[in-house]
Amino acid sequence: MEPADVYRVPGFLANGVAAGIKADGGRDLSLLFSICPATAAGVFTRNCFQAAPVLIDRERIATGIAQAVIANSGCANAATGEAGYADALAVSRAAAAALGIADDLLLVASTGVIGHRLPVDKIEAGVPGLVAGLNAGGIPAAEAGIMTTDRFPKMAIRKTVIGKREVTLCGIAKGAGMIEPNMATMLAFIMTDAQISREALDRLFRRAVDRSFNAVTVDGCMSTNDTALILANGVAGNPPLDRGSRYLGRFGEALSSLLGELARGLVRDGEGATKVIEITVEEARTTRDARRIAYAVANSNLVKTAFFGGDPNWGRIVSAAGSVGIELPVDRVRLLFEDVELFSAGTGRQELRAELAAIMQQQEIRVRLKLGMGQRSWTVCASDLSFEYVKINAHYHT
């Protein structure tokens, strides 16, 4: 990870403070602010029980313009009914007033325990200091303010050149449990000084999210608060990016790389995780088939516990792949850990114990399942399943 002072985006200020929401007294209220209204796009959870901030952001993001994001940790404000919705609006009004911007230019986010009302009085009391402390180097503090069971911060930055102008993209994210699409129990906020149209930003962001935040799993559980937002304030002064722009692909590559790093951090920080498993299903007939099989393997508790225990149990993997309902050509399926082939022609190889033992000690392991059916593929990053995961979630209250 880069030094903290590297995480700066021209035209953006940030801060994170302790407002007394978390019992441990840590930072729990964050603010990201653009010096001017920015083009905005967002992707949200598909859970039916969507938290109040998600409902508000879905409505506001439709305008394609936003200027700030206020987020709290320690309370999800989910399953709180009309009162919870009113609480989120109250927080929005307080922050917008302190910033001197229109209320509908402010997006809100919450993460933490489901079913509890926001401590609005504490948040409102914390807003003046939050706003007063906004600064160009405040992104790491904002990241700290959205963390819950996270063991380490997730921040990433990319720079690229668009028409002789340097463009910066920077993102922060949180998430360690309840991780699976769509999306994951996560918050992710991306800031860029690029000048880009709303339509192009929305399309590129959704595409990048699909291959990053929508391609990870820790425990196969979907959250109520998943929110990924991107704000582009245009301060870089680059040639405007729009459909057909010669530089659009370059910006898209930087965005995809940024989100990919953040998403991998979510998996690496999975509650109790000791390993990251990159599962690629290749040679599928369709991308949808590849994705379904990849998730069947990634979410198998038998597979995940085998990796935790260092057991190269290929039987669990092929069994999970074969359970999806897609007819596989068993004699053509091949399974590799890193570059070691341990299953092919319908049977496993027994003489690879030394090679596999070394691979299973790695913190990151590549698994490739070749179906022998076509040319489509999908990659999912997953974590193993440890004793610590059970301990954390057995005591994460309520």
Legacy VTK file of the C-alpha trace (Angstrom):
# vtk DataFile Version 3.0
C-alpha trace
ASCII
DATASET POLYDATA
POINTS 398 float
0.000 0.000 0.000
1.203 3.505 -0.796
2.122 5.970 1.987
-0.953 7.715 3.386
-0.033 11.144 1.979
-0.153 9.721 -1.566
-3.943 9.399 -1.470
-4.969 12.776 -2.835
-7.231 13.766 -5.726
-7.232 17.332 -7.063
-10.456 19.082 -6.160
-11.427 16.655 -3.382
-11.276 17.100 0.393
-11.943 14.440 3.016
-12.065 13.751 6.729
-13.053 11.133 9.278
-13.879 11.684 12.968
-15.138 9.850 16.045
-18.748 10.842 16.655
-19.435 8.301 19.398
-21.331 5.764 17.274
-18.814 2.975 17.856
-18.406 1.699 21.381
-14.625 1.564 21.032
-14.350 5.311 20.409
-12.807 4.917 16.973
-13.496 7.007 13.887
-17.035 6.351 12.713
-18.120 9.318 10.594
-16.566 10.180 7.226
-17.004 12.863 4.602
-15.778 13.188 1.016
-16.282 16.585 -0.634
-15.700 17.880 -4.158
-14.991 21.601 -4.484
-17.533 21.690 -7.305
-20.522 19.550 -8.311
-19.297 16.314 -9.893
-20.606 13.816 -12.394
-21.725 10.801 -10.389
-22.692 7.152 -10.794
-23.517 4.376 -8.368
-24.160 0.663 -8.008
-26.130 -0.754 -5.081
-27.204 -3.964 -3.379
-29.999 -5.989 -4.957
-31.213 -7.194 -1.583
-34.985 -6.655 -1.137
-34.376 -5.181 2.336
-32.421 -2.146 1.220
-31.164 0.208 3.901
-32.468 3.777 4.103
-29.268 5.359 2.694
-29.420 3.050 -0.320
-32.991 4.146 -1.057
-32.003 7.811 -0.827
-28.901 7.419 -2.980
-30.778 5.502 -5.675
-33.099 8.472 -6.053
-30.402 11.139 -5.949
-27.899 9.409 -8.213
-30.474 9.474 -11.013
-29.604 13.136 -11.583
-26.014 12.168 -12.389
-24.680 14.974 -10.181
-23.336 14.900 -6.610
-20.850 16.877 -4.557
-20.339 15.027 -1.283
-20.698 11.689 0.486
-21.245 11.327 4.226
-20.900 7.819 5.661
-21.054 6.324 9.118
-19.951 2.994 10.529
-21.289 1.269 13.630
-24.933 1.344 12.543
-26.364 0.125 9.224
-29.688 1.991 9.455
-31.247 -1.014 7.710
-34.647 -2.533 8.490
-35.535 0.632 10.390
-38.632 1.600 8.383
-39.839 5.140 7.815
-38.060 6.354 10.939
-34.720 5.148 9.581
-35.379 6.902 6.280
-36.131 10.120 8.153
-32.928 9.685 10.173
-30.852 9.417 6.993
-32.496 12.548 5.607
-31.736 14.398 8.844
-28.048 13.482 8.572
-28.039 14.585 4.950
-29.598 17.945 5.795
-27.129 18.582 8.601
-24.105 17.817 6.438
-25.394 19.757 3.429
-26.097 22.811 5.578
-22.613 22.698 7.100
-21.068 22.393 3.634
-23.271 25.096 2.154
-24.536 22.892 -0.693
-27.976 21.740 -1.813
-29.248 18.720 0.117
-29.796 16.666 -3.045
-26.096 16.986 -3.923
-25.157 14.920 -0.868
-25.114 11.111 -0.867
-25.329 9.078 2.330
-24.068 5.652 3.379
-24.111 3.535 6.517
-22.558 0.262 7.610
-22.719 -1.791 10.793
-25.364 -3.710 12.709
-28.777 -4.119 11.052
-31.975 -3.109 12.828
-30.823 -0.154 14.923
-31.768 3.508 14.503
-29.015 5.990 13.710
-27.857 8.055 16.690
-28.759 11.227 14.799
-27.935 13.519 17.714
-24.367 12.188 17.890
-23.911 12.492 14.142
-25.303 16.014 14.007
-22.978 16.978 16.861
-20.035 15.520 14.965
-20.762 17.190 11.627
-19.273 20.665 12.396
-15.895 19.181 13.320
-16.080 16.789 10.392
-16.568 19.661 7.959
-14.061 21.967 9.654
-11.396 19.284 9.373
-11.814 18.644 5.644
-8.429 18.613 3.929
-6.725 17.362 0.777
-4.878 14.665 2.729
-7.923 13.418 4.625
-8.733 10.353 2.546
-7.026 7.874 4.952
-9.031 9.364 7.843
-12.218 8.930 5.823
-11.293 5.312 5.179
-10.783 4.726 8.899
-14.241 6.136 9.561
-16.035 3.508 7.450
-14.234 0.417 8.752
-16.074 -2.138 10.908
-14.591 -5.632 11.271
-11.897 -4.728 8.734
-8.393 -5.626 9.843
-6.712 -3.117 7.538
-7.700 -0.157 5.337
-8.464 -0.588 1.645
-7.227 2.339 -0.436
-5.918 2.474 -3.972
-4.808 5.146 -6.413
-4.131 5.292 -10.135
-2.867 8.012 -12.454
-3.137 8.153 -16.226
-2.705 10.751 -18.961
-5.682 11.938 -20.980
-4.799 14.377 -23.770
-1.609 15.597 -22.074
-3.439 16.082 -18.765
-2.726 13.877 -15.765
-5.884 12.328 -14.360
-6.071 10.810 -10.870
-8.413 8.102 -9.606
-8.501 7.182 -5.932
-10.789 4.808 -4.072
-11.509 3.674 -0.542
-13.545 0.656 0.507
-14.620 -1.316 3.544
-15.806 -4.872 3.904
-14.727 -8.151 5.430
-17.841 -10.252 5.983
-21.237 -10.742 4.319
-19.289 -10.592 1.075
-20.901 -11.670 -2.150
-22.766 -9.977 -4.940
-24.647 -8.277 -5.680
-22.445 -6.686 -4.426
-20.877 -7.403 -1.061
-21.335 -6.007 2.413
-19.221 -3.143 1.386
-18.946 0.540 0.862
-16.698 1.856 -1.889
-16.179 5.474 -2.828
-14.177 6.464 -5.890
-12.979 9.999 -6.606
-11.472 11.250 -9.848
-10.652 14.644 -11.304
-11.422 13.419 -14.816
-13.879 15.244 -17.030
-16.297 12.586 -18.283
-19.923 12.416 -19.364
-22.514 10.877 -17.088
-23.372 8.153 -19.615
-19.735 7.128 -20.135
-18.993 7.163 -16.406
-22.033 5.063 -15.573
-21.245 2.488 -18.250
-17.561 2.162 -17.354
-18.290 2.036 -13.627
-20.877 -0.721 -13.963
-18.535 -2.734 -16.170
-15.647 -2.337 -13.715
-17.847 -3.220 -10.724
-19.067 -6.347 -12.485
-15.530 -7.700 -12.836
-14.337 -6.606 -9.395
-16.825 -6.099 -6.547
-19.261 -8.460 -8.277
-16.586 -11.130 -8.627
-15.610 -11.732 -5.006
-16.988 -13.839 -2.188
-16.095 -14.443 1.443
-19.161 -16.199 2.783
-21.815 -16.065 0.053
-24.021 -13.697 2.076
-25.605 -10.584 0.565
-25.869 -7.381 2.580
-28.558 -4.698 2.780
-26.240 -1.687 2.491
-23.858 -2.337 -0.406
-22.999 0.946 -2.054
-20.351 1.825 -4.619
-20.178 5.446 -5.744
-17.939 7.384 -8.106
-17.621 11.157 -8.387
-15.761 12.852 -11.261
-15.288 16.596 -10.776
-13.493 17.463 -14.060
-10.781 19.539 -12.334
-8.057 17.834 -14.424
-9.247 19.761 -17.488
-8.693 16.807 -19.801
-10.471 16.532 -23.154
-14.019 15.480 -22.190
-14.462 11.717 -22.155
-17.583 10.458 -23.858
-18.739 7.541 -25.946
-16.268 7.098 -28.794
-13.499 9.142 -27.151
-10.026 7.898 -28.050
-9.022 8.028 -24.369
-12.092 6.344 -22.912
-10.485 2.899 -22.934
-7.435 4.206 -21.080
-9.613 5.678 -18.327
-11.640 2.464 -18.177
-8.494 0.386 -17.734
-7.315 2.584 -14.856
-10.754 2.365 -13.216
-10.910 -1.420 -13.585
-7.424 -1.795 -12.145
-8.317 0.428 -9.190
-11.526 -1.447 -8.378
-9.774 -4.772 -8.835
-7.218 -3.869 -6.172
-9.920 -2.760 -3.747
-12.010 -5.885 -4.358
-9.037 -8.147 -3.791
-8.421 -6.311 -0.527
-11.946 -7.188 0.611
-11.241 -10.873 0.083
-7.791 -10.733 1.662
-9.422 -9.119 4.705
-12.304 -11.607 4.803
-13.320 -12.256 8.386
-10.900 -14.884 9.654
-9.381 -15.386 6.192
-5.908 -16.869 5.895
-5.821 -17.385 2.119
-7.070 -15.747 -1.079
-8.200 -18.232 -3.709
-8.453 -17.014 -7.296
-10.842 -19.368 -9.080
-10.985 -19.130 -12.869
-13.397 -21.233 -14.883
-12.172 -21.424 -18.474
-13.395 -22.986 -21.714
-17.054 -22.564 -20.788
-19.805 -22.366 -23.389
-21.106 -19.043 -22.013
-19.885 -16.419 -19.543
-22.989 -17.079 -17.456
-22.071 -20.774 -17.183
-18.504 -19.907 -16.208
-19.722 -17.508 -13.556
-22.227 -19.957 -12.060
-19.627 -22.703 -11.785
-16.979 -20.358 -10.379
-19.339 -19.270 -7.612
-20.415 -22.836 -6.879
-16.777 -23.664 -6.175
-15.978 -20.404 -4.392
-18.965 -20.643 -2.042
-18.592 -24.313 -1.168
-17.858 -24.539 2.542
-16.162 -27.886 1.910
-13.822 -26.266 -0.614
-13.151 -23.254 1.599
-12.369 -25.321 4.698
-10.091 -27.590 2.667
-8.014 -24.586 1.647
-7.900 -23.408 5.259
-6.599 -26.812 6.274
-4.062 -26.969 3.431
-5.785 -29.962 1.846
-5.693 -30.032 -2.022
-9.019 -31.844 -2.088
-9.813 -31.770 -5.808
-12.856 -33.987 -5.257
-14.667 -31.188 -3.464
-13.967 -28.785 -6.328
-15.152 -31.019 -9.162
-18.158 -32.017 -7.067
-19.124 -28.359 -6.563
-18.630 -27.652 -10.277
-20.810 -30.578 -11.226
-23.639 -29.566 -8.898
-24.775 -26.481 -10.822
-26.962 -28.310 -13.327
-24.737 -27.680 -16.342
-23.866 -30.863 -18.209
-20.070 -31.054 -18.204
-17.921 -33.273 -20.460
-16.280 -35.136 -17.591
-13.487 -36.623 -19.687
-12.414 -33.183 -20.938
-12.490 -31.282 -17.651
-9.078 -30.344 -16.250
-8.249 -28.850 -12.846
-5.022 -27.009 -12.046
-3.628 -25.472 -8.870
-1.203 -22.825 -10.106
0.356 -24.692 -13.077
0.073 -28.156 -11.562
-2.613 -30.321 -13.153
-4.194 -32.593 -10.556
-7.360 -33.749 -12.337
-7.943 -34.695 -15.969
-9.571 -37.408 -18.084
-12.055 -38.048 -15.286
-9.560 -38.910 -12.570
-7.079 -37.314 -10.191
-3.309 -37.665 -9.998
-1.926 -39.116 -6.803
1.817 -38.534 -7.291
1.804 -34.738 -6.772
1.762 -34.532 -3.003
5.025 -32.609 -2.606
4.171 -29.997 -5.242
0.650 -29.528 -3.926
1.766 -29.340 -0.300
3.970 -26.361 -1.185
1.176 -24.641 -3.127
-1.301 -25.064 -0.288
0.991 -23.102 2.037
0.777 -20.012 -0.191
-1.335 -17.068 0.975
-2.710 -16.653 -2.550
-3.542 -19.676 -4.705
-4.690 -19.769 -8.339
-7.233 -22.448 -9.230
-8.099 -23.035 -12.881
-10.939 -25.260 -13.996
-10.927 -25.929 -17.747
-14.250 -27.264 -18.995
-13.343 -28.120 -22.582
-16.638 -26.718 -23.883
-15.990 -23.266 -25.346
-14.050 -20.019 -25.015
-15.765 -18.103 -22.216
-14.335 -17.594 -18.738
-14.972 -15.972 -15.362
-12.746 -15.324 -12.361
-13.874 -15.097 -8.743
-11.668 -14.240 -5.773
-12.663 -16.058 -2.602
-11.317 -16.515 0.898
-10.959 -19.684 2.897
-13.191 -20.420 5.895
-11.523 -20.551 9.291
-12.375 -20.972 12.964
-11.977 -17.218 13.345
-14.848 -16.510 10.927
-17.236 -18.426 13.169
-15.926 -16.673 16.273
-16.289 -13.190 14.769
-19.804 -13.737 13.487
-21.026 -15.595 16.536
-20.339 -12.461 18.583
-21.165 -9.729 16.053
-24.297 -8.465 17.525
-27.380 -7.503 17.644
LINES 1 399
398 0 1 2 3 4 5 6 7 8 9 10 11 12 13 14 15 16 17 18 19 20 21 22 23 24 25 26 27 28 29 30 31 32 33 34 35 36 37 38 39 40 41 42 43 44 45 46 47 48 49 50 51 52 53 54 55 56 57 58 59 60 61 62 63 64 65 66 67 68 69 70 71 72 73 74 75 76 77 78 79 80 81 82 83 84 85 86 87 88 89 90 91 92 93 94 95 96 97 98 99 100 101 102 103 104 105 106 107 108 109 110 111 112 113 114 115 116 117 118 119 120 121 122 123 124 125 126 127 128 129 130 131 132 133 134 135 136 137 138 139 140 141 142 143 144 145 146 147 148 149 150 151 152 153 154 155 156 157 158 159 160 161 162 163 164 165 166 167 168 169 170 171 172 173 174 175 176 177 178 179 180 181 182 183 184 185 186 187 188 189 190 191 192 193 194 195 196 197 198 199 200 201 202 203 204 205 206 207 208 209 210 211 212 213 214 215 216 217 218 219 220 221 222 223 224 225 226 227 228 229 230 231 232 233 234 235 236 237 238 239 240 241 242 243 244 245 246 247 248 249 250 251 252 253 254 255 256 257 258 259 260 261 262 263 264 265 266 267 268 269 270 271 272 273 274 275 276 277 278 279 280 281 282 283 284 285 286 287 288 289 290 291 292 293 294 295 296 297 298 299 300 301 302 303 304 305 306 307 308 309 310 311 312 313 314 315 316 317 318 319 320 321 322 323 324 325 326 327 328 329 330 331 332 333 334 335 336 337 338 339 340 341 342 343 344 345 346 347 348 349 350 351 352 353 354 355 356 357 358 359 360 361 362 363 364 365 366 367 368 369 370 371 372 373 374 375 376 377 378 379 380 381 382 383 384 385 386 387 388 389 390 391 392 393 394 395 396 397
